[in-house]
Amino acid sequence: MAMKEFIKVMKALRDPNRVKIVKVLQHGELCVCEIQAALEISQPTVSKDLKILEEAGLLDSRKDGLWVHYRLDDGSSSPYAAAILGNLKHWLEETPEISEITKRLPDILRANLCKT
């Protein structure tokens, strides 16, 4: 079982967009449309990636009316996810791609993006 859990976490992070989602969520909780705007990728891609990351124990979500908010998991569901999330806080922060996304975050306002 441990091997299966480890592989699930590793597979979840093999996609660059999923790594970017984790890096963006290090800055706080976001909804799908905010993540989509930050990464400049399609909504179906974001939703699929969020599901994979959540199933691997890397993300958690909460529903608030029409909104679903995503955040990094606390690591309690998987020691492998906890270890990766702990290390990923320090990895890739200075890469141009991640820095560019991080700089855009303050300008992303849900009220301007998400239509109900």
Residue, then its C-alpha position, 0 to 999 in steps of 0.5 A: m500500500a505504501m508504494k501505491e501511495f508514493i507513486k500516486v503522489m509522484k504521478a500527480l506532480r509529473d505534470p508542470n501545470r500541477v506543480k504550478i498549481v501547488k506553487v500558487l496555492q502556497h500563497g493562499e486559498l484560491c478558486v478554480c477561476e483564480i487558478q485558471a487566470a494565474l496559470e493562463i490555462s483552460q478551466p477543464t485542464v485546471s479542474k482535472d489537475l485539481k482532482i488529481l492533486e486532491e486524490a493524491g493528498l496534496l490539496d484539500s477543498r471546501k465548498d462555500g455556496l457556489w464556490v469551491h476553494y482549494r488549498l494545500d493539504d495539511g499532510s495528514s492524509s499522506p506522509y509522502a504528500a507532506a514531505i513533498l509539500g514541505n520541500l516544494k515550499h523551497w523549490l522552484e521559487e526563483t524560476p522565471e516561470i514561477s516568479e512570473i505567476t507569483k507576480r500576477l497573483p495580487d492582480i487576480l480578483r475573483a469578482n472580475l473573473c468568476k461569473t455566477 
